[in-house]
């Protein structure tokens, strides 16, 4: 018998935690509860969950900071995470996206909706890569600038390995494979998120923003990603051979 996916619930309100444990367990998951960030880190370290639900307003640590600490743990970047919060301001949603969260749901919410979101996230995080590629590839017109290692899920920019979240890697991978080709937001959502991420209007834009920040650390004077207003994004074909 297949093991049930382990879902880590980090929530300080016991009533909400009890409800989530009930609906998740009746839907084929194995929920575990942590009421504090300290407990969450301990449980996450002991056994990686299939997904983590993080309350933003925890008593001992902000949920966004907990997200960063969990991602820094071994294997943490591969665990999908969903923010649960009483705040619904756009700025909170954008912060969560820019950190690399997979989804965001505001209280009050339908427990069944949350279970549906969990299933959607797990389905697309397990989605296989659509097309195979050589272990290390680089566009012929920019051999010294980009190197894509599919087996290690790494991308080098001017020889430096970029520290990328799962979705940042997916977006940049597409751009690097076809420099100059314009990808619309809908295309990126379909090919990177699986086409079923309808939670945020600014999902792609937020990830492009964080990608640009990471690329700028390597080549401060250049912006490799072009924005075509009303169309989408493309990788520049006119980068110099060195970052300076």
C-alpha positions as semicolon CSV with decimal commas, in nm:
position;residue;x (nm);y (nm);z (nm)
1;X;0,000;0,000;0,000
2;X;0,134;0,342;-0,097
3;X;0,225;0,574;0,185
4;X;-0,007;0,868;0,238
5;X;0,148;1,209;0,154
6;X;0,263;1,374;0,477
7;X;0,131;1,730;0,516
8;X;0,287;1,955;0,778
9;X;0,035;2,205;0,922
10;X;0,195;2,498;1,104
11;X;-0,092;2,679;1,277
12;X;-0,120;2,816;1,630
13;X;-0,503;2,808;1,645
14;X;-0,598;2,459;1,757
15;X;-0,951;2,479;1,616
16;X;-0,825;2,552;1,265
17;X;-0,552;2,289;1,298
18;X;-0,804;2,026;1,409
19;X;-1,029;2,103;1,112
20;X;-0,740;2,084;0,865
21;X;-0,616;1,757;1,013
22;X;-0,964;1,609;0,980
23;X;-1,030;1,710;0,619
24;X;-0,679;1,615;0,507
25;X;-0,687;1,275;0,678
26;X;-1,030;1,193;0,532
27;X;-0,898;1,286;0,188
28;X;-0,608;1,043;0,192
29;X;-0,329;1,252;0,348
30;X;-0,125;1,207;0,665
31;X;-0,136;1,546;0,843
32;X;0,098;1,641;1,126
33;X;0,053;1,955;1,335
34;X;0,306;2,203;1,469
35;X;0,175;2,496;1,674
36;X;0,501;2,693;1,670
37;X;0,780;2,765;1,425
38;X;1,028;2,589;1,652
39;X;0,819;2,271;1,646
40;X;0,775;2,304;1,269
41;X;1,149;2,323;1,209
42;X;1,204;2,016;1,426
43;X;0,935;1,812;1,247
44;X;1,049;1,930;0,905
45;X;1,408;1,832;0,985
46;X;1,306;1,490;1,117
47;X;1,111;1,399;0,803
48;X;1,047;1,609;0,494
49;X;0,675;1,648;0,428
50;X;0,516;1,627;0,085
51;X;0,385;1,981;0,145
52;X;0,377;2,239;0,425
53;X;0,089;2,473;0,516
54;X;0,233;2,775;0,698
55;X;0,034;3,025;0,902
56;X;0,185;3,372;0,862
57;X;0,089;3,490;1,213
58;X;0,274;3,247;1,438
59;X;0,348;3,335;1,802
60;X;0,724;3,282;1,790
61;X;0,825;3,366;1,431
62;X;0,676;3,535;1,126
63;X;0,557;3,278;0,874
64;X;0,761;3,437;0,597
65;X;1,080;3,401;0,802
66;X;0,986;3,041;0,884
67;X;0,950;2,978;0,510
68;X;1,308;3,101;0,457
69;X;1,443;2,881;0,738
70;X;1,262;2,571;0,613
71;X;1,394;2,627;0,261
72;X;1,746;2,654;0,401
73;X;1,721;2,304;0,552
74;X;1,845;2,002;0,351
75;X;1,584;1,925;0,086
76;X;1,374;2,225;0,189
77;X;1,367;2,389;-0,153
78;X;1,195;2,083;-0,298
79;X;0,901;2,095;-0,056
80;X;0,598;2,290;-0,184
81;X;0,461;2,542;0,065
82;X;0,129;2,722;0,100
83;X;0,073;3,031;0,315
84;X;-0,234;3,050;0,539
85;X;-0,313;3,392;0,683
86;X;-0,586;3,618;0,814
87;X;-0,451;3,900;0,599
88;X;-0,565;3,932;0,238
89;X;-0,378;4,244;0,127
90;X;-0,210;4,219;-0,210
91;X;0,127;4,307;-0,057
92;X;0,117;3,988;0,154
93;X;0,035;3,778;-0,150
94;X;0,319;3,935;-0,347
95;X;0,566;3,883;-0,061
96;X;0,472;3,517;-0,047
97;X;0,514;3,480;-0,422
98;X;0,847;3,657;-0,428
99;X;0,974;3,423;-0,159
100;X;0,879;3,130;-0,383
101;X;0,561;3,004;-0,215
102;X;0,334;2,779;-0,419
103;X;0,003;2,928;-0,312
104;X;-0,170;3,158;-0,064
105;X;-0,511;3,128;0,099
106;X;-0,670;3,384;0,331
107;X;-0,886;3,319;0,636
108;X;-1,175;3,255;0,655
109;X;-1,152;2,978;0,399
110;X;-1,325;2,657;0,300
111;X;-1,131;2,354;0,430
112;X;-1,229;2,165;0,115
113;X;-1,087;2,447;-0,097
114;X;-0,758;2,417;0,088
115;X;-0,751;2,040;0,025
116;X;-0,816;2,108;-0,344
117;X;-0,527;2,357;-0,349
118;X;-0,301;2,101;-0,180
119;X;-0,388;1,840;-0,444
120;X;-0,325;2,088;-0,724
121;X;0,015;2,188;-0,586
122;X;0,124;1,827;-0,536
123;X;0,005;1,733;-0,885
124;X;0,201;2,004;-1,060
125;X;0,511;1,966;-0,838
126;X;0,524;1,601;-0,948
127;X;0,470;1,689;-1,314
128;X;0,755;1,546;-1,524
129;X;0,962;1,768;-1,747
130;X;0,786;1,783;-2,082
131;X;1,090;1,763;-2,306
132;X;1,422;1,594;-2,257
133;X;1,750;1,774;-2,317
134;X;2,121;1,698;-2,295
135;X;2,265;1,704;-1,945
136;X;2,446;2,032;-2,013
137;X;2,331;2,265;-2,288
138;X;2,392;2,622;-2,387
139;X;2,254;2,825;-2,677
140;X;2,502;2,832;-2,963
141;X;2,502;3,210;-2,985
142;X;2,588;3,258;-2,615
143;X;2,824;2,972;-2,522
144;X;3,003;3,155;-2,238
145;X;2,695;3,313;-2,081
146;X;2,441;3,040;-2,007
147;X;2,480;2,672;-1,919
148;X;2,179;2,454;-1,842
149;X;2,229;2,133;-1,644
150;X;1,900;1,942;-1,652
151;X;2,017;1,650;-1,438
152;X;2,122;1,876;-1,150
153;X;1,844;2,129;-1,223
154;X;2,104;2,404;-1,230
155;X;2,163;2,706;-1,450
156;X;2,496;2,886;-1,471
157;X;2,514;3,253;-1,563
158;X;2,861;3,368;-1,664
159;X;2,996;3,054;-1,498
160;X;2,818;3,106;-1,164
161;X;2,553;2,862;-1,042
162;X;2,229;3,047;-0,966
163;X;2,040;2,966;-0,644
164;X;1,691;2,923;-0,785
165;X;1,357;2,812;-0,648
166;X;1,171;2,540;-0,836
167;X;0,961;2,785;-1,034
168;X;1,244;3,031;-1,096
169;X;1,438;2,744;-1,248
170;X;1,139;2,645;-1,462
171;X;1,091;2,997;-1,600
172;X;1,459;3,062;-1,668
173;X;1,504;2,717;-1,821
174;X;1,246;2,799;-2,089
175;X;1,399;3,139;-2,161
176;X;1,754;3,002;-2,181
177;X;1,655;2,728;-2,422
178;X;1,515;2,979;-2,672
179;X;1,688;3,321;-2,648
180;X;1,487;3,594;-2,818
181;X;1,166;3,390;-2,819
182;X;0,882;3,577;-2,650
183;X;0,692;3,373;-2,390
184;X;0,354;3,509;-2,285
185;X;0,246;3,489;-1,921
186;X;-0,010;3,225;-2,015
187;X;0,259;3,013;-2,183
188;X;0,485;3,037;-1,880
189;X;0,198;2,948;-1,646
190;X;0,112;2,648;-1,863
191;X;0,464;2,514;-1,905
192;X;0,605;2,591;-1,559
193;X;0,300;2,577;-1,329
194;X;0,100;2,330;-1,536
195;X;-0,172;2,572;-1,638
196;X;-0,378;2,521;-1,322
197;X;-0,237;2,799;-1,107
198;X;-0,518;3,054;-1,099
199;X;-0,454;3,182;-0,748
200;X;-0,255;3,496;-0,834
201;X;-0,262;3,738;-1,122
202;X;0,102;3,835;-1,064
203;X;0,259;3,493;-1,028
204;X;0,483;3,519;-1,336
205;X;0,573;3,885;-1,277
206;X;0,678;3,814;-0,918
207;X;0,910;3,532;-1,024
208;X;1,060;3,740;-1,305
209;X;1,134;4,009;-1,047
210;X;1,323;3,771;-0,820
211;X;1,508;3,620;-1,118
212;X;1,623;3,965;-1,226
213;X;1,753;4,038;-0,877
214;X;1,957;3,715;-0,875
215;X;2,095;3,775;-1,224
216;X;2,191;4,130;-1,130
217;X;2,411;3,996;-0,850
218;X;2,622;3,825;-1,119
219;X;2,607;4,096;-1,387
220;X;2,505;4,425;-1,220
221;X;2,514;4,626;-1,541
222;X;2,288;4,405;-1,747
223;X;1,926;4,287;-1,753
224;X;1,911;3,962;-1,951
225;X;1,530;3,936;-1,935
226;X;1,341;4,169;-2,168
227;X;0,983;4,274;-2,094
228;X;0,760;4,320;-2,397
229;X;0,459;4,511;-2,272
230;X;0,136;4,341;-2,361
231;X;0,324;4,033;-2,486
232;X;0,547;3,869;-2,228
233;X;0,914;3,804;-2,160
234;X;1,217;3,702;-2,364
235;X;1,586;3,638;-2,299
236;X;1,815;3,899;-2,449
237;X;2,035;3,785;-2,740
238;X;2,272;4,078;-2,704
239;X;2,465;4,014;-2,384
240;X;2,843;4,070;-2,375
241;X;3,078;3,774;-2,336
242;X;3,179;3,890;-1,988
243;X;2,956;4,030;-1,712
244;X;3,148;4,360;-1,688
